[in-house]
Structures are given as C-alpha cells and as structure tokens.
Amino acid sequence: MRTAYDLLMTAPDDQITRCQLAHRAIGAGDWADAAHFLRNAARECAGQTWGQDAAALASFCQARVATGAAPRA
C-alpha cells in the first residue's frame, strides 16, 4: 500500500486538491474524512493504478474508523 504522501506526489492533476485534503486529514488523525476524500478520488480514477492505490488507502483509513481510532488532539 502506498502512503498518502506517495499518492499526493503522483496524483493526477484533477485529484491534487482532494489528495491534499486526505493527506491533511490523515495527519490530523481524522480517518473518516481521509477515507471519504480517498474513496471519491478512487471512484473518479477507477480502472487506473492510481485509483486502485487510493482505494487501498481509503480502506485502511476506514478500518481505522471501524476500530475506533481517535483523532489526534
């Protein structure tokens, strides 16, 4: 699985802002927002390797939500 930073650095032009938001959300420990941004990016890039990587990271973030990982203070 690629990191949020890796995704940001290789994001298609139309996904840069969304990926920046996801990167910040992960840094803040806001897993639900990060999953949301990444799922939307993955949907728009379906069928591309980058979209698959975004979907994998979205699943990881969603798993953090499901386990009750608290946001950072």
Secondary structure, 3 states (H helix, E strand, C coil): CCCHHHHHHHCCHHHHHHHHHHHHHHHHCCHHHHHHHHHHHHHHCCCCHHHHHHHHHHHHHHHHHHCCCCCCC
